[in-house]
Amino acid sequence: MTISDTKALGPRVKELRRAAGMSQSDLAAAMGRSESWVSQVERGVQPVERLSVLQALADALNVSVRELRPDAPPAEESEPEAQARSNDLDGLRVALTGHPALGSLFQQPPAEASPSLADFRQQVEEAWTLVHASRYAALSDHLAKLLPSIETAVRHAPAGNRTELHFLRAKAYQVAAASFTRQDQADAAWIAADRALQAAELAGQPLEVVASLFRMAHAFMRQRHMEQAEQAAKSAVAVMAPRAEAPACPLEELSLLGAMNLVLAVINAREGNRARTHEHIERARGIAARLGEDRNDFDTEFGPTNVEVHAVSTAVELGDAGLALDVAQDVDTSGLSPERQSRFLLDVARAHAQRRHVGEATAAILEAEALAPEQIQDHHLAREVIRDLIQLSGPRVPEALRDLAERSAVL
């Protein structure tokens, strides 16, 4: 039996959860799932297609399956479970678990022919396209297939193909690290970044090693392990900064150095260190001026525009809403990815909320949601802004804000 009527199920789950006096985090803990997953079920965007998952949901709510879904069959009449389609990164977490290709260590031949190098290149590019679009449901399915495939391939490929396969493996794990970080799953992001780093070294690609450290630093920041994040970023800057003094320093190296300075700016902003924050923003501005254009080396989107995006973000972190809004007026993010544009608008909304501008903040966060709905509806900072705006609105919450709160499971 396939359980697919998610639009009807979501409101029923919310109703039963509230009747039981449970929060979303309570239900998530009872099921061993993420709060994001519960939120997505209640909004009707996360399918519950396996009867066992429906049963676990019913058990956590202390109701029968039939109370959740009247059309659900008795367990003994159910057909074999179909593979559930995940709208978060649960499937990718499973793919990351354990040894990536254990059978290869026991000389087991691949179950099927490996894709060609050209196919792997295309699949890695597609993965980056999905993460920049914040399409995490599709990304999870894509990477859950790609990572085991490329791990098996690199262990059975001719020697002449292994270097490039290690390179592509590093890129694929960097995608995983970036997506886990953006979905607040920093523990998995750390694992993925570490695997990317090892693969990059085996590929003989030192700049990809630095790019992997960039992902690792973001994972540590999301875990609030600022000392580790700073160590990851500083170790790269210490090696790259002297190289950048050469007039002929390759642009991709400059781009990575600039991106690492932005990481250090964010770290210092979150620790309340204004002087160091502005110091790293200015260093990044100088590097971006040398580049003279927005680039996307190593999928960092570093360039003059992204520096100003970070200037806005760090000003918000420091509580300098006026500065953030002044800088934001002159920033044109139309050339950046939907993910970057959406995050910029979220920071603009945060700045307006700090100034108690409910209308402007609501407009900014709604525009951000239109660009990257999965990111905004599940981002912890977006939820904080929405809660703040509802409190600021008092008894007369604007309808658009109330609807956004419902979609984001804030109300």
C-alpha positions in Angstrom: 0.0 0.0 0.0 1.3 3.5 -0.9 0.3 6.3 1.4 0.4 9.4 -0.8 -2.4 11.9 0.3 0.0 14.2 2.0 -2.2 17.3 1.7 -4.8 15.6 3.9 -2.4 14.0 6.3 -0.5 17.2 7.2 -3.3 19.1 8.9 -4.4 15.9 10.7 -0.9 15.4 12.1 -0.8 19.0 13.3 -4.3 18.7 14.9 -3.4 15.5 16.8 0.0 16.8 17.8 -1.6 19.9 19.4 -4.3 17.8 21.0 -1.5 15.7 22.6 0.2 18.9 23.9 3.3 18.1 21.8 5.6 20.6 20.1 7.2 19.8 16.7 10.4 19.1 18.5 8.6 16.7 20.9 7.2 14.7 18.0 10.5 14.7 16.1 12.3 13.3 19.2 9.6 10.6 19.7 10.1 9.5 16.1 13.9 9.9 15.9 13.4 12.4 13.1 14.4 16.0 12.6 12.1 18.9 13.5 12.4 19.9 9.8 10.9 16.6 8.8 7.9 17.0 11.1 7.4 20.6 9.8 7.4 19.4 6.2 4.9 16.6 6.9 2.5 19.1 8.5 2.9 21.5 5.6 2.1 18.6 3.2 5.4 18.8 1.3 6.9 15.7 2.9 5.2 12.5 1.6 4.7 9.6 4.1 4.6 6.8 1.6 5.7 3.8 3.8 3.2 2.2 6.1 5.9 1.6 8.8 6.5 5.4 8.9 2.8 6.1 9.2 2.6 3.6 12.0 5.6 5.2 13.8 3.9 8.6 13.4 0.7 7.1 14.9 2.6 5.5 17.8 4.4 8.8 18.6 1.0 10.6 18.7 -0.5 7.7 20.7 -3.3 7.2 18.2 -4.2 4.4 15.7 -3.1 4.5 12.1 -6.8 4.8 11.1 -7.1 8.0 13.1 -4.4 9.4 11.0 -5.5 7.9 7.7 -9.0 6.3 7.6 -8.2 4.6 4.3 -5.0 2.9 5.6 -5.2 -0.9 5.4 -4.5 -3.2 8.4 -0.8 -4.0 8.7 -1.3 -7.6 7.7 -3.0 -6.5 4.4 -0.4 -4.0 3.4 1.8 -4.6 0.4 5.6 -4.4 0.5 6.8 -1.0 1.4 7.7 1.4 -1.4 10.9 3.4 -1.0 9.9 6.7 0.6 10.8 9.9 -1.2 12.4 12.2 1.3 12.0 16.0 1.1 14.8 16.6 3.5 18.3 15.0 3.6 17.5 11.8 5.5 18.2 9.6 2.4 21.5 11.3 2.0 22.4 10.8 5.6 21.8 7.1 5.2 24.0 7.0 2.1 26.8 8.7 4.1 26.6 6.1 6.8 29.2 3.3 7.2 31.9 2.5 4.6 31.0 3.9 1.2 31.9 0.8 -0.8 32.6 -2.1 1.6 32.0 -4.8 -0.9 34.9 -3.6 -3.0 37.3 -4.5 -0.1 36.2 -8.1 -0.4 36.7 -8.2 -4.2 32.9 -8.1 -4.9 32.3 -6.9 -8.5 30.1 -3.9 -9.0 26.4 -4.8 -9.2 26.1 -2.8 -12.5 28.3 -1.0 -14.9 29.7 2.3 -13.7 28.8 5.5 -15.5 31.4 7.0 -17.8 33.6 9.9 -16.6 31.5 12.2 -18.7 28.4 11.0 -17.0 29.9 11.5 -13.5 31.0 15.0 -14.5 27.4 15.8 -15.5 25.9 14.3 -12.4 28.3 16.4 -10.1 27.4 19.6 -12.0 23.7 18.7 -11.7 24.2 18.3 -7.9 25.7 21.8 -7.6 22.8 23.2 -9.7 20.3 21.7 -7.2 22.1 22.9 -4.1 22.4 26.5 -5.5 18.6 26.3 -6.2 17.9 25.0 -2.7 16.1 22.0 -4.1 17.0 19.7 -1.3 14.4 17.0 -2.0 15.8 16.4 -5.5 19.3 16.8 -4.3 19.0 14.2 -1.6 17.7 11.6 -4.1 20.4 12.6 -6.6 23.4 12.4 -4.2 22.1 9.2 -2.4 22.6 7.5 -5.8 25.7 9.4 -7.0 27.9 9.0 -3.9 27.8 5.1 -3.6 28.2 4.9 -7.4 31.3 7.0 -7.6 32.8 5.4 -4.5 32.5 2.0 -6.1 33.8 3.3 -9.5 37.0 4.8 -8.1 37.9 1.4 -6.5 37.4 -0.6 -9.8 38.4 2.0 -12.4 41.5 1.7 -14.6 44.5 3.5 -12.9 44.3 6.2 -15.6 40.8 7.3 -14.5 41.2 7.3 -10.8 42.7 10.7 -10.4 39.7 12.4 -12.0 37.3 10.1 -10.2 38.9 11.2 -6.9 38.5 14.8 -8.0 34.8 14.3 -8.9 34.3 12.4 -5.6 35.7 15.5 -3.7 33.3 17.8 -5.6 30.3 15.5 -4.8 31.1 15.4 -1.1 31.5 19.2 -1.1 27.9 19.4 -2.4 26.8 17.1 0.4 28.6 19.2 3.0 27.1 22.4 1.7 23.6 21.1 1.7 23.8 19.5 5.1 25.1 22.8 6.5 22.2 24.7 5.0 19.7 22.3 6.4 21.2 22.6 10.0 22.7 19.1 9.9 26.2 20.1 10.8 27.4 16.7 12.1 26.8 15.1 8.7 28.3 18.2 7.0 31.5 17.7 8.9 31.7 14.0 7.8 31.1 15.0 4.2 33.6 17.8 4.2 36.3 15.5 5.7 35.6 12.9 3.0 35.9 15.6 0.4 39.2 16.7 1.8 40.7 13.2 1.6 39.4 12.7 -1.9 40.9 16.1 -3.0 44.3 15.1 -1.7 44.2 11.8 -3.5 43.3 13.7 -6.6 46.4 15.9 -6.2 44.2 19.0 -6.0 45.4 21.3 -3.2 42.9 24.0 -4.0 40.1 21.5 -3.7 41.5 20.6 -0.3 41.1 24.3 0.6 37.6 24.3 -0.8 36.8 21.3 1.4 38.2 23.2 4.4 35.8 26.0 3.5 32.9 23.6 3.7 34.2 22.2 7.0 34.5 25.7 8.5 30.8 26.4 7.7 29.9 23.1 9.3 31.7 24.0 12.5 30.1 27.5 12.5 26.6 25.9 12.3 27.6 23.7 15.3 28.7 26.9 17.1 32.2 25.4 17.3 33.8 28.8 16.4 37.3 27.9 17.5 37.4 24.9 15.2 35.8 26.9 12.4 38.4 29.6 12.8 41.2 27.0 12.8 40.0 25.5 9.5 39.8 29.0 7.9 43.0 30.4 9.4 45.0 27.3 8.4 44.1 27.9 4.8 44.7 31.7 4.9 48.1 31.2 6.5 49.2 29.2 3.4 47.4 31.2 0.7 47.9 34.8 1.8 51.7 34.9 1.0 51.0 33.3 -2.4 48.4 36.0 -3.1 51.0 38.7 -2.9 52.4 37.5 -6.3 51.0 39.7 -9.1 50.5 36.5 -11.2 48.6 34.6 -8.4 45.9 32.6 -10.2 42.4 34.1 -9.9 40.9 30.9 -8.5 43.4 31.0 -5.6 42.5 34.7 -5.0 38.8 33.7 -5.0 39.3 31.0 -2.4 41.4 33.3 -0.2 38.6 35.9 -0.4 36.0 33.3 0.5 38.0 32.3 3.6 38.3 35.9 4.7 34.5 36.1 4.5 34.3 33.0 6.7 36.5 34.7 9.3 34.4 37.8 9.0 31.3 35.8 9.9 33.0 34.1 12.8 34.2 37.4 14.3 30.7 38.9 13.8 29.1 36.1 15.7 31.6 36.6 18.5 30.8 40.3 18.6 34.3 41.4 17.4 33.6 44.5 15.2 37.1 45.4 14.5 38.2 42.0 13.3 34.9 41.6 11.3 35.5 44.8 9.4 39.2 43.9 8.9 38.3 40.6 7.1 35.5 42.3 5.1 38.0 44.9 3.9 40.5 42.2 3.0 37.9 40.4 1.0 36.9 43.7 -0.7 40.5 44.2 -1.7 40.7 40.7 -3.2 37.4 41.1 -5.0 38.7 44.3 -6.5 41.7 42.4 -7.9 39.3 39.9 -9.4 37.2 42.7 -10.9 34.1 40.5 -11.4 31.8 38.1 -9.7 33.1 34.5 -10.1 32.1 31.1 -8.9 35.4 29.3 -8.4 34.8 26.1 -6.3 31.1 27.1 -6.1 31.8 29.8 -3.5 30.3 32.6 -5.6 33.0 34.9 -4.4 33.3 38.3 -6.0 32.5 42.0 -5.3 28.7 41.3 -4.9 29.2 38.4 -2.5 31.5 40.6 -0.3 28.7 43.2 0.0 26.2 40.4 0.8 28.5 39.4 3.6 28.9 43.0 4.7 25.1 43.1 5.2 25.0 39.7 7.0 27.8 40.6 9.4 26.3 44.0 10.2 23.1 42.2 11.1 25.0 39.8 13.3 26.6 42.7 15.1 23.2 44.5 15.5 24.1 47.3 13.2 20.8 47.3 11.3 21.2 50.8 9.9 24.6 49.9 8.4 23.2 46.7 7.0 20.3 48.5 5.3 22.6 51.2 3.9 24.9 48.7 2.3 22.0 46.6 1.0 20.5 49.5 -0.9 23.5 49.4 -3.4 23.7 45.6 -3.7 22.4 43.9 -6.9 22.2 40.2 -6.3 20.5 39.3 -9.6 23.7 37.6 -10.9 24.0 35.3 -7.9 22.3 31.9 -7.4 18.7 31.7 -6.0 20.2 30.4 -2.7 22.5 33.4 -2.3 19.8 35.9 -3.3 17.4 34.3 -0.8 19.9 34.4 2.0 20.6 38.1 1.3 16.9 38.9 1.5 16.7 37.0 4.7 19.4 39.2 6.2 17.6 42.3 4.9 14.5 41.1 6.6 16.5 40.5 9.8 17.8 44.1 9.6 14.3 45.5 9.1 13.1 43.4 12.0 15.8 44.9 14.2 14.5 48.3 13.3 10.9 47.2 13.9 9.9 47.6 10.2 7.3 44.9 10.1 6.1 45.6 6.5 9.5 45.9 4.9 10.8 42.8 6.8 7.7 40.8 5.7 8.1 41.8 2.1 11.8 40.9 2.1 11.3 37.4 3.6 8.3 36.7 1.3 10.6 37.6 -1.7 13.2 35.3 -0.3 10.7 32.5 0.0 9.6 32.9 -3.6 13.2 32.4 -4.7 14.1 29.4 -2.4 11.0 28.1 -0.6 12.7 25.0 0.9 15.5 27.1 2.4 13.3 29.8 3.9 10.6 27.5 5.3 13.1 25.4 7.1 15.8 27.9 8.1 16.2 28.6 11.8 17.0 32.3 11.2 13.9 32.7 9.0 11.7 31.2 11.7 13.3 33.5 14.3 12.5 36.5 12.1 8.9 35.4 11.5 8.3 34.9 15.3 9.8 38.4 16.0 7.6 39.9 13.3 4.4 38.3 14.7 5.3 39.6 18.2 5.9 43.1 16.8 2.6 43.0 15.0 0.6 42.6 18.2 -3.0 41.4 17.8 -3.2 42.5 14.1 -0.8 40.2 12.3 -0.8 40.9 8.5 -2.4 38.1 6.6 0.7 37.5 4.4 2.8 37.1 7.5 0.4 34.7 9.1 0.3 32.6 6.0 4.1 32.5 5.9 4.1 31.5 9.5 1.8 28.6 8.7 3.9 27.5 5.8 7.0 27.6 8.0 5.2 25.8 10.9 5.9 28.8 13.2 2.3 29.1 14.3 
